[in-house]
């Protein structure tokens, strides 16, 4: 696993990538999920999901991100 994002209630976002932790916010803006993180990690995305699989496609430039949804154990 090279990255992990934790979307918390209330809009708090914790992002872990290659050993680096960032804290930001997430919010829904019309039909997109937007991440308030430093460039190049932030931005707005169209979201597609099927079961546990999720795809985030940037509304601007960039490649789509494919991932798996998991619930966290209590306390994480």
PyMOL commands that set and color helices and strands:
alter all, ss='L'
color gray80, all
select helices_A, chain A and resi 9-11
alter helices_A, ss='H'
color red, helices_A
select strands_A, chain A and resi 3-7+12-17+20-29+32-36+43-50+53-58+65-68
alter strands_A, ss='S'
color yellow, strands_A
deselect
rebuild
show_as cartoon
